[in-house]
Amino acid sequence: MKIDLTDTTSSKINKALVQGRRAIGTPAVGMVLTLVIVTDEENAYDALRAANEASREHPSRTLVVIKRVSRTPRARAHARLDAEVRVGAEAGTGETVILRLYGEVSEHAQSVVLPLLLPDAPVVVWWPVNAPLDPAKDPLGALAQRRVTDTYASEQPIQELGARAEAYTPGDTDLSWTRITPWRSMLAAALDQVTCEVTSVDVEGEEFNPSVELLAMWLADRLSVPVNRALSSGPGLTAVRMETTCGPIVLDRADGGLANLSIQGQPDRAVALKRRETAELIAEELRRLDPDDTYASALRYGVDRLGDDPAPAHHSPAGAAEAAVTAVAETPATAKAPAEKAPDGKPAAKKAPAKKAAAK
């Protein structure tokens, strides 16, 4: 069922939602969250389609915010709000409201969205394109517990990763990070099967793909070993090669669908590692609403540090809980050096401590 509202208000939209639920015979609200999608007219269809598919797993009220461009001073001075309310089969398993903001009201989208949020339910804001560099300080982002961006859609994804690291706030996440979840799980499972030390890693993927950089930063952050970034023709991530003291571990995906896992001393295995659709990615992000500390740590590692030789340490693949490789970098406690003895066999007198360079 669709209800079109022209030059409307948030109050009238709420009434239309109640009217639509009664018309289809489901007056109760059975949704678990509010998903706010901030996009433009060009990308609205694809984003809404992905959200509707994800709503099968997460019934939600989806609010699509589209800020229409005003091309003349007269149009910019005229504020207007148009809405399209969808309930029933038209909106997946939840409710959908498409909001088109014109003129000055587009600068105050949070005032339109706030009355439409589900009471006592978490809020997730998703920017498929044109995300702010600091989502937490955005007026709409400030309403949410979880803020989802997609660095892959930006013009300069690698530079934007640095901006995301500087502005990171607990609750931020990125679909470029979500895309590498199967890779992280597979690599963690591979390392759980060996007891060798990882000495270096090579990550191969197409140019200007932030998922490749994030996987490399995650491995460098967790294993504290040099991680080199290599280019390929894609699609996306194509291979990860880890050199260990027992031989190489290689995860190679040349066609974007089926990967080959090779571990020294074991037969090669074919593993499913297909590229996932946006609906699967957004559904995964809606499963957790707490801060992703692993993402934050990998993001803050920094692209510029890739390839550097970190401080020497011992690395063994321990548990792979939550799909994260845990590097064991603990060194045994330093043994106490035996006391020096004078020629007569008696303990030598302790040396006086060196004087400080500057007086307090």
C-alpha positions in Angstrom: 0.0 0.0 0.0 1.3 3.5 -0.9 0.2 6.8 0.4 1.5 10.0 -1.3 1.7 13.2 0.7 2.6 16.5 -0.9 3.7 19.6 1.1 3.1 17.7 4.3 4.4 17.5 7.9 5.8 14.9 10.2 2.5 14.7 12.1 0.6 13.9 8.9 3.1 11.3 8.0 2.7 9.6 11.3 -1.1 9.6 10.8 -0.6 8.0 7.4 1.5 5.3 8.9 -1.3 4.4 11.4 -3.9 4.5 8.6 -1.8 2.2 6.4 -1.3 -0.4 9.1 -5.0 -0.5 9.9 -5.8 -0.8 6.2 -3.7 -3.9 5.8 -4.9 -5.4 9.1 -1.7 -5.1 11.2 -2.2 -2.2 13.7 0.6 -3.4 16.0 4.2 -2.2 15.5 6.6 -5.2 15.3 9.7 -3.4 14.2 13.0 -3.6 16.1 14.8 -0.4 14.9 14.7 2.7 12.7 17.0 2.7 9.7 17.6 6.2 8.3 19.1 6.2 4.7 20.5 9.6 3.6 21.1 9.5 -0.1 20.3 11.3 -3.4 17.7 10.6 -6.0 20.2 8.7 -8.2 21.1 6.1 -5.6 17.8 6.0 -3.6 16.3 3.0 -5.5 19.3 0.7 -5.0 19.7 1.7 -1.3 16.0 1.2 -0.7 16.0 -2.2 -2.4 18.9 -3.4 -0.2 17.1 -2.1 2.9 13.9 -3.9 2.0 15.8 -7.2 1.5 17.6 -6.7 4.9 14.3 -6.0 6.6 13.5 -9.7 6.2 16.1 -10.3 8.9 15.6 -7.0 10.7 12.0 -5.7 10.5 12.5 -1.9 10.7 11.0 1.5 9.9 13.0 2.8 7.0 13.2 6.5 6.5 14.8 7.6 3.2 16.0 11.2 3.3 16.5 12.8 -0.1 17.6 16.4 -0.2 16.5 17.8 -3.5 18.7 20.4 -5.1 17.2 23.9 -5.4 18.5 25.6 -8.6 17.1 29.1 -8.1 17.1 31.6 -5.1 13.3 31.5 -5.2 13.2 27.7 -4.9 15.7 27.7 -2.1 13.6 30.1 -0.1 10.5 27.9 -0.5 10.5 25.1 2.0 8.5 21.9 1.2 8.3 18.3 2.4 6.9 15.6 0.2 6.5 12.0 1.5 5.7 8.6 0.1 4.4 6.1 2.8 4.7 2.4 2.0 3.4 -0.4 4.2 2.7 -4.1 3.6 4.3 -5.9 0.7 5.6 -2.6 -0.7 7.9 -2.1 2.3 9.3 -5.6 2.9 8.6 -6.7 6.5 8.5 -3.2 7.9 7.5 0.3 7.0 9.1 2.7 4.5 8.8 6.5 4.3 10.5 8.3 1.5 11.1 12.0 2.4 11.9 14.5 -0.2 13.1 17.8 1.3 13.1 21.1 -0.7 14.5 24.5 0.1 15.4 25.5 3.6 13.9 22.4 5.2 16.7 20.3 3.6 19.1 22.0 6.0 17.1 20.8 9.0 16.5 17.1 8.1 16.8 16.1 11.7 13.7 18.1 12.6 11.7 16.1 10.1 13.2 12.7 11.0 13.0 13.0 14.8 9.2 12.7 15.2 9.2 9.7 12.9 11.7 7.5 14.9 10.3 4.5 16.6 10.0 5.0 20.3 12.5 3.1 22.5 14.2 1.5 19.5 17.8 1.9 18.3 18.5 4.1 15.3 21.0 3.3 12.5 21.9 6.0 9.9 23.3 4.8 6.6 25.0 7.0 4.0 25.3 4.9 0.7 27.1 7.9 -0.9 28.3 11.4 0.1 28.8 10.5 3.7 30.1 13.3 6.0 33.7 13.0 7.1 32.6 13.1 10.8 29.3 11.1 10.9 28.9 11.5 14.6 28.8 15.3 14.4 26.3 15.3 11.5 22.8 16.3 12.8 21.3 13.0 11.6 24.2 11.0 12.7 23.8 12.4 16.2 20.4 10.7 16.5 21.9 7.2 15.9 23.6 4.5 17.9 25.2 3.2 14.8 26.5 5.1 11.7 27.2 3.3 8.5 29.3 4.8 5.7 30.8 3.3 2.5 34.3 4.6 1.7 34.2 2.6 -1.6 31.7 5.1 -3.0 34.0 8.1 -2.4 36.2 9.7 -5.0 39.3 9.4 -2.9 38.8 6.3 -0.7 42.3 6.0 0.6 42.4 9.6 1.8 39.0 9.2 3.3 40.2 6.3 5.4 42.6 8.7 7.1 39.8 11.2 7.7 37.6 8.4 9.1 40.4 7.4 11.5 40.8 11.0 12.8 37.1 11.5 13.3 36.2 8.0 14.6 33.6 7.8 17.3 32.3 4.6 18.9 29.4 3.4 16.7 31.0 4.3 13.4 31.5 1.6 10.8 32.0 1.2 7.1 30.7 -1.3 4.5 34.2 -1.5 3.2 35.1 -3.2 6.5 32.0 -5.4 6.3 33.0 -6.7 2.9 36.2 -8.3 4.4 34.4 -10.3 7.1 34.6 -13.6 5.2 38.3 -13.0 4.5 39.0 -12.3 8.2 37.1 -15.4 9.2 38.9 -17.6 6.7 42.4 -16.3 7.6 41.7 -16.6 11.3 40.6 -20.2 10.8 43.7 -21.0 8.7 46.0 -19.6 11.4 44.2 -21.7 14.1 45.3 -24.8 12.3 49.1 -24.1 12.6 51.4 -23.3 15.4 54.0 -21.4 13.4 55.1 -17.8 13.7 54.0 -15.4 11.0 56.9 -13.4 9.7 55.4 -11.3 6.8 52.2 -10.8 4.9 51.3 -9.7 1.3 47.8 -8.5 0.5 46.8 -8.2 -3.2 43.8 -6.4 -4.6 42.7 -3.8 -7.1 43.8 -0.2 -6.8 41.7 2.4 -4.9 39.8 -0.3 -3.0 39.5 0.6 0.7 38.6 -3.0 1.7 42.1 -4.1 0.6 43.7 -1.4 2.7 41.5 -2.2 5.7 42.4 -5.9 5.5 46.1 -5.1 5.3 45.8 -2.7 8.3 43.9 -5.3 10.3 46.6 -7.9 9.7 49.4 -5.5 10.5 47.7 -4.3 13.7 46.9 -7.9 14.9 50.1 -9.7 13.9 52.7 -6.8 14.3 54.5 -8.0 11.2 55.3 -6.2 7.9 52.3 -6.2 5.6 52.9 -5.2 1.9 50.2 -4.0 -0.4 50.3 -5.4 -4.0 48.1 -4.4 -6.9 46.1 -6.7 -9.1 43.4 -6.3 -11.8 40.7 -7.4 -9.3 37.9 -7.9 -8.7 38.3 -6.5 -5.2 40.6 -8.6 -3.0 42.4 -11.3 -4.9 45.0 -12.9 -2.6 46.6 -12.9 0.8 50.0 -14.6 1.3 51.3 -15.1 4.9 54.9 -16.3 5.3 55.4 -18.4 8.4 58.2 -20.4 9.9 56.5 -23.6 8.7 55.9 -22.4 5.1 53.4 -20.1 3.3 49.7 -19.8 3.9 47.9 -18.6 0.7 44.3 -17.6 0.3 43.8 -16.9 -3.5 40.6 -15.7 -5.1 41.2 -14.9 -8.7 37.6 -14.9 -10.0 35.7 -13.1 -7.3 33.7 -16.2 -6.3 35.7 -19.4 -5.4 38.9 -19.1 -3.5 41.8 -21.6 -2.9 43.3 -22.1 0.5 46.8 -23.5 0.6 48.6 -24.4 3.9 52.0 -26.0 3.9 51.7 -29.7 4.7 48.0 -29.9 4.0 46.0 -30.5 0.7 44.7 -27.4 -1.0 41.0 -26.6 -0.4 38.4 -24.7 -2.4 36.4 -22.4 -0.3 33.4 -20.2 -1.1 34.3 -16.5 -0.9 31.9 -14.8 -3.2 31.5 -11.0 -3.4 28.4 -10.1 -1.4 25.5 -7.8 -2.4 24.8 -4.6 -0.4 21.7 -6.2 1.2 23.9 -8.8 2.8 26.3 -6.2 4.0 23.7 -3.9 5.6 22.0 -6.9 7.2 25.3 -7.9 8.8 25.8 -4.4 10.2 22.3 -4.4 11.7 23.1 -7.5 13.7 25.3 -5.6 16.1 24.7 -2.2 17.6 27.6 -2.0 19.9 30.9 -0.3 19.0 33.3 -2.3 16.8 36.6 -2.0 18.6 38.4 -4.3 16.0 37.4 -1.9 13.2 38.5 1.1 15.2 41.9 -0.5 16.0 42.5 -1.4 12.3 41.4 1.9 11.0 43.7 3.8 13.4 46.7 1.8 12.4 47.0 3.9 9.3 47.6 3.3 5.6 51.0 5.1 5.7 52.4 2.5 8.1 51.8 -0.5 5.8 55.1 -2.1 4.8 57.0 -0.8 7.8 59.0 -3.2 9.9 57.5 -3.1 13.4 59.4 -4.0 16.6 60.5 -7.6 16.6 58.2 -9.9 18.5 57.0 -13.5 18.4 53.7 -14.1 16.7 51.7 -17.3 16.9 48.1 -17.7 15.8 46.1 -18.2 18.9 42.3 -18.2 19.1 40.2 -16.7 16.3 37.3 -15.4 18.4 35.1 -12.9 16.7 37.0 -13.5 13.4 40.1 -11.7 14.6 43.7 -13.0 14.5 45.3 -12.7 17.9 49.0 -12.2 17.8 50.8 -13.6 20.9 53.6 -11.2 21.5 54.4 -11.9 25.1 58.0 -12.4 25.9 59.1 -14.4 29.0 59.9 -12.4 32.1 63.5 -11.2 32.0 65.6 -13.4 34.3 67.4 -11.7 37.1 71.1 -11.2 36.3 73.5 -12.7 38.8 75.1 -10.2 41.1 78.6 -9.2 40.1 81.4 -10.3 42.4 84.6 -8.7 43.4 87.9 -10.6 42.9 87.8 -11.8 46.5 84.5 -13.5 46.0 82.4 -10.9 47.8 79.5 -9.1 46.1 80.6 -6.0 44.4 79.4 -2.6 45.6 76.4 -1.2 43.7 77.1 1.5 41.2 75.7 4.9 42.0 72.8 5.9 39.8 73.7 8.4 37.0 72.8 12.0 37.7 69.8 13.5 35.9 70.6 15.8 33.0 68.5 18.6 34.5 67.8 19.5 38.1 64.2 19.4 39.2 
